[in-house]
């Protein structure tokens, strides 16, 4: 009985430390440009990039959704936003003709995209499926 209790205490302490470390490394949604785009994609195993513009109403609606998911998935997925007016070459490279467009990258390769202002649950599901992450009810996200 004492060994089991000690095991549970140690596990709880490890889980708390992991959560603290996860929050410490959180950077939020990072603004990227043509100069920093390649580095961001290369440095992060799983990356989500929100392509947007200031004048775009749907972009303003989806921004808080992306920010919330960045908090939820901190330590698992890196999130960035790229202003298509300021970085048109990237928009052309990925064939972005409508915004917001959210592109998912795994190990530097584009694996999925979502166009339009989608609900948080929809975007979360797309990200979880695309990256093979555990569902939120599994206690991981």
C-alpha positions as CSV (number, residue, x, y, z in Angstrom):
1,X,0.0,0.0,0.0
2,X,2.8,2.4,0.9
3,X,4.6,1.7,-2.4
4,X,1.5,2.4,-4.4
5,X,0.9,5.7,-2.6
6,X,4.5,6.7,-3.2
7,X,4.3,5.8,-6.8
8,X,1.1,8.0,-7.2
9,X,2.8,10.9,-5.4
10,X,5.9,10.7,-7.7
11,X,3.6,10.4,-10.8
12,X,1.7,13.5,-9.7
13,X,4.9,15.4,-9.1
14,X,6.2,14.4,-12.6
15,X,2.9,15.5,-14.2
16,X,3.0,18.8,-12.4
17,X,6.6,19.5,-13.5
18,X,5.7,18.5,-17.1
19,X,2.8,20.9,-17.1
20,X,5.0,23.7,-15.7
21,X,7.6,23.1,-18.4
22,X,5.0,23.0,-21.1
23,X,3.6,26.4,-20.0
24,X,7.1,27.9,-19.6
25,X,8.0,27.0,-23.2
26,X,4.7,28.5,-24.5
27,X,5.2,31.3,-27.1
28,X,1.7,31.9,-28.2
29,X,0.9,32.5,-31.9
30,X,4.2,33.7,-33.4
31,X,4.1,36.3,-36.2
32,X,6.2,35.1,-39.1
33,X,7.3,36.7,-42.4
34,X,9.0,35.7,-45.6
35,X,12.3,35.8,-43.7
36,X,11.3,33.7,-40.7
37,X,8.8,31.3,-42.4
38,X,11.2,28.5,-43.4
39,X,13.0,28.5,-40.1
40,X,9.7,28.3,-38.1
41,X,8.5,25.3,-40.2
42,X,11.9,23.6,-39.9
43,X,12.3,24.1,-36.2
44,X,8.9,22.7,-35.2
45,X,7.8,19.1,-35.7
46,X,4.2,20.1,-35.8
47,X,3.3,23.6,-37.0
48,X,0.1,25.4,-37.7
49,X,0.2,28.6,-39.7
50,X,-2.7,31.0,-40.0
51,X,-2.6,33.1,-43.2
52,X,-4.5,36.3,-42.7
53,X,-4.8,40.0,-43.4
54,X,-5.8,43.0,-41.2
55,X,-8.8,44.0,-43.5
56,X,-10.3,40.4,-43.4
57,X,-13.3,40.1,-41.1
58,X,-13.3,36.2,-41.0
59,X,-9.6,36.4,-40.1
60,X,-10.4,38.5,-37.1
61,X,-13.0,35.9,-36.0
62,X,-10.6,33.0,-36.4
63,X,-7.6,34.6,-34.6
64,X,-9.0,34.0,-31.1
65,X,-9.7,30.4,-32.0
66,X,-6.1,29.9,-33.1
67,X,-4.8,31.6,-30.0
68,X,-6.9,29.4,-27.7
69,X,-5.7,26.2,-29.5
70,X,-2.1,27.5,-29.2
71,X,-2.6,27.6,-25.4
72,X,-4.3,24.2,-25.3
73,X,-1.6,22.5,-27.4
74,X,1.4,24.3,-26.0
75,X,4.4,22.0,-26.1
76,X,2.9,19.7,-28.8
77,X,2.1,22.1,-31.7
78,X,3.7,25.4,-32.6
79,X,1.3,28.1,-34.0
80,X,2.2,31.1,-36.2
81,X,0.4,33.7,-38.2
82,X,1.5,35.1,-41.5
83,X,0.1,38.4,-42.9
84,X,-0.5,37.7,-46.6
85,X,-0.3,41.4,-47.5
86,X,3.2,41.6,-46.0
87,X,4.4,38.2,-47.3
88,X,2.8,37.7,-50.7
89,X,5.5,35.4,-51.9
90,X,4.6,32.8,-49.3
91,X,0.9,33.1,-50.1
92,X,1.7,32.5,-53.8
93,X,4.0,29.6,-53.0
94,X,1.2,27.7,-51.2
95,X,-1.6,28.8,-53.6
96,X,-3.5,30.8,-51.0
97,X,-6.4,32.5,-52.8
98,X,-8.8,32.9,-49.9
99,X,-8.2,33.9,-46.3
100,X,-8.1,32.9,-43.6
101,X,-6.3,29.8,-44.7
102,X,-4.7,27.6,-42.0
103,X,-2.0,25.2,-43.1
104,X,-0.7,22.3,-41.1
105,X,3.0,21.2,-41.4
106,X,4.5,18.0,-40.1
107,X,8.3,17.7,-40.2
108,X,8.5,20.6,-42.7
109,X,5.9,19.2,-45.1
110,X,2.4,20.6,-45.7
111,X,-0.1,17.9,-44.7
112,X,-3.5,19.6,-44.5
113,X,-5.2,23.0,-44.9
114,X,-8.4,24.6,-43.8
115,X,-9.9,27.6,-45.6
116,X,-12.4,29.9,-43.9
117,X,-13.3,30.8,-40.3
118,X,-14.1,27.4,-38.8
119,X,-15.3,26.8,-35.3
120,X,-12.7,25.9,-32.6
121,X,-13.9,22.3,-32.3
122,X,-13.6,21.8,-36.1
123,X,-10.1,23.2,-36.2
124,X,-9.0,21.2,-33.1
125,X,-10.3,18.0,-34.7
126,X,-8.4,18.7,-37.9
127,X,-5.2,19.3,-36.0
128,X,-5.6,16.2,-33.8
129,X,-6.3,14.0,-36.8
130,X,-3.5,15.4,-39.0
131,X,-0.8,15.2,-36.4
132,X,-2.0,11.9,-34.8
133,X,-2.3,13.6,-31.4
134,X,-4.3,12.1,-28.5
135,X,-7.9,13.5,-28.2
136,X,-8.5,16.1,-25.5
137,X,-10.4,13.5,-23.3
138,X,-7.2,11.5,-23.1
139,X,-5.8,14.1,-20.7
140,X,-3.0,15.1,-23.0
141,X,-4.4,18.3,-24.5
